[in-house]
């Protein structure tokens, strides 16, 4: 049975609590030595957007976990498009094994690494996922912090009667997913108010170039193949 929005938000609240208790609390003293009075707020958003922001006026870091991100990481086909999947496999986090539990635990670490990167002054315009960021993320995994996050998320979910699948799954390669599409196919992408549609103009190495149609006529998008869905011919002309 697909995960509901309510269940996703409940899991998101567990990610918030775990991030605060397992990652923020041990680092809080170090952070406040550099930025006195700094606070952390974790929240759950309704969409896919998952990110770290810092408000200098309030001295507040905010980490947002998107409910639709949580839903997406419950399925191999939709999990494939996330950077967290590529990081786990490419950098060997959690022994390179993809599962919903590993993906969600890693997401906590990924966003908290951005927080530490900001505190260290290494988050630069145009250079966010840089060497300094991955040094921090590597250390969160090597130190055992990432496994502690995974353990607490799993235990908290059980305590709240929620399920986070820990079974390993495989995802198709970008080349395999691109093979399903051809130039001229009518496609849609995005969800809710962010949904768009158009025609595939070009097949790239990892993405498809889509020319928008209808309300989005004249716009062009580069969309990972796993985020596309097929629409009936002619729909994109409306």
Buried (B, 14 or more C-beta within 10 A) or exposed (E): EEBEEEBBBBBBBBBBBBBBBBBBEEBBEEBBEEBEEBBBBBEBBEBBEBEBEBEEEEEBBBBBBBBBBBBBBBBBEBBBBBEBBEBBBEBEBBEEBBBBBBBBBBBBBBBBBBBBBBBBEBBEEEEBBEEBBBBBBBBBBEEEBBBBBBBBBBEBBEEEEBBBBEEEBEBBEBEEBBEEBEEEBBBBBBEEEEEBBBBBBEBBEEBBBBBBBEEBEEEEBEBBBBBBEEBEEEBBEE
